[in-house]
Amino acid sequence: MGSEIGVTVWNEFRHEREDERVRAIYPDGIHETIAGFLRRAGGVRVGTATLSEPEHGLTEAVLAETDVLIWWGHRAHEEVSEEVVTRVQEAVLRGMGLVVLHSGHYSRIFRRLMGTSCTLKWREADETERLWVVDPAHPIVSGLGEYIELPEEEMYGEPFDIPPPDELILVSWFEGGEVFRSGCVFKRGRGRVFYFRPGHETNRSYHNPEVQRVIVNAVRWLGGDARSERGGR
Ligand code: ZN
């Protein structure tokens, strides 16, 4: 479809159906909120996929049209099939971009691509998070100021058991004193993985315009590379 970047937003889609507090923030699911702001940003062709669909919505045909896959999961990581994890891993190695959000740090696909435990510290206390931009020239933080401040988020703290990132773009400080590598890029084969921390299900972070800006920027940056790797499809 011309120069549009093909994006698939994948969500486990459990909290929104089972918890009224989450449904109040994301009535159609986190995936639809993310798909919505990506469509409004333009230049993308956006689809969604969820855990309960056949093959979790991530068939070979869907991945063949996906330049960037966005991943949100939390309580059902172990329900994602081995076959789909391997299929997504192979797509990344061929050049697909992967954006792993928040609790996706512990998804099977992220752990597979990192090769480490991906454990971290955490605390649910609706604390202020300040995500400091540590690489202001990076395209992923284009248009941002010195930091993004989120009034209420879950805390994630170091040590975060990941390999040293190829690029470190954002570092978070939390009200309770912890710090965390909250925006990290990893090269895997011809593809790239961007881990971005915010997005606890009972907080409003995907409605924050600066968080949206980071995700839109990441899709454009990862997607441009993915398209050229595949011959500009
Ligand atoms: Zn969370």
Boltz pocket constraint, residues with backbone or C-beta under 6 A from the ligand:
constraints:
  - pocket:
      binder: B
      contacts: [[A, 102], [A, 103], [A, 154], [A, 199], [A, 200], [A, 201]]
      max_distance: 6.0
